[in-house]
Amino acid sequence: MVIFSVIGIALIALLRQSTSFLEKGQAGSEIQDVLENADRLFADDFANVYVKPASLEGVPDVRFLCDRVAWDTDGDGVNDTWAPRLSFVRSVAGEGADPILRQAGAKAGASGVVDGQDDTKEAEDGDLRAAGGKGEVTFVLVPDRKAKDDEKAEVPSLMTLYRGARMPVGGGAGQSFLPLDPFSERRTPGSRMGITLRQECEERLRPVQTGVLYLSFGFWSRHVKPEAARLVSGGRLNDETPPDRGGGGLSLTWDSTRAILEKGSEPGQFFLGKGAGSLADPVDDVFPSRIRMTMVVDRVGRDAAVGELTRSIGPEDTNIPVDNARFAPGGDPAGKFIKIGREWIQWTERDSRGFVAEKRGARGTRREAHDAGSTVRAGATLIREYPVPANREDWND
């Protein structure tokens, strides 16, 4: 059973939605089942992160990369939203007990991989390569897209989280889930960017969570100051502190090779980056020791609840008028967010007529105008910290 609690000081272990979530008799609700399933999935993957490369020379086969991918949500063919992508290698146990993995590697010259596509047939034909005790995992968050022929439709707020697993590790361009090139909107033949397209997600991955409103990851290294990692202080959500070698906050990106992402602390950069020369030097690779995951999912079934704007608002408006504000939880600071279209809004106060915004364009989104009648969502929030038993620092920094 997931325990929901309100913590007004440093986050010690985990912070879940709020006590009001259980007080309303929703301990067995559909939305809690959704959050528990997501929690278990991430916990198992992160507990089995694999960090040891096959060789200490050359480009490492084992990598851990969290970056972002651009998407088109309004159907005009132009990317307008960024969403996170996480790719890494994890250990795989029980090969001998699995009927498919047990047959993998039985025939010399096999070329197939275990990836959820025709695995049974490939195993029967003896055309699966041996898994080797480890496999690739990728999570890609894909925003829903507005239909091109429906001009009156709202810009979607919801997203789908896809997950893919592939064994053994490695493969050429268009095969491996592990990027070797940074994401670019101009994809060229032979690029090694991993999964970046909707069609690829639909064909090669499987949806593990629909109705996602928000997803982010924060990564610990030895450079994190305890006070900068605190989620809540004095009853309010702390502002994010940028990561810094001299002591800073959690990094929202990660690049174990230190060569794929540009060095820096801006969105899409990695503060421990060293440059392209580090790609073929696995000795200086770094892996996080702990991961904070924040996920907000839309309420479904009998838990479903949304609001509606009662008048149009501009990008600078701080009064957000809705027909009913009771759909939004507010029992803890982590729940004081609403989403309209692509924009997140952090609020401080509310009454029956709406919300007072503390920050427009929160959570890395842009301030936007919204029409009267637009759907306003809050969702249910899960904030969870996962230790990564197999982690690695570069103490030569």
Secondary structure, 3 states (H helix, E strand, C coil): CCCCCCCCCCCCCEEECCHHHHHCCCCCCHHHHHHHHHHHHHHHHHHCECCCCCCCCCCCCCCEEEEEEEECCCCCCCCCEEEEEEEEEEECCCHHHCHHHHHCCCCCCCCECECCCCHHHHHHCCCECCCCCEEEEEEEEEECCCCCCCCCCCCCCCEEEEEEEEECCCCCCCCCCCCCCCCCCCCCCCCCCCCCCHHHHHHHCEEEEEEEEEEEEEECCCCECHHHHCCEECCEECCCCCCCCCCECCECCEECCCCCCCECCCCCCECCCCCHHHCCCHHHCCECCEEEEEEEECCCHHHCCCEEECCCECCCCCEEEECCCCCCCCCCHHHCEEEECCEEEEEEEEECCEEEEEEEEECCCCCCCECCCCEEECCEEEEEEEECCCCECCCCC
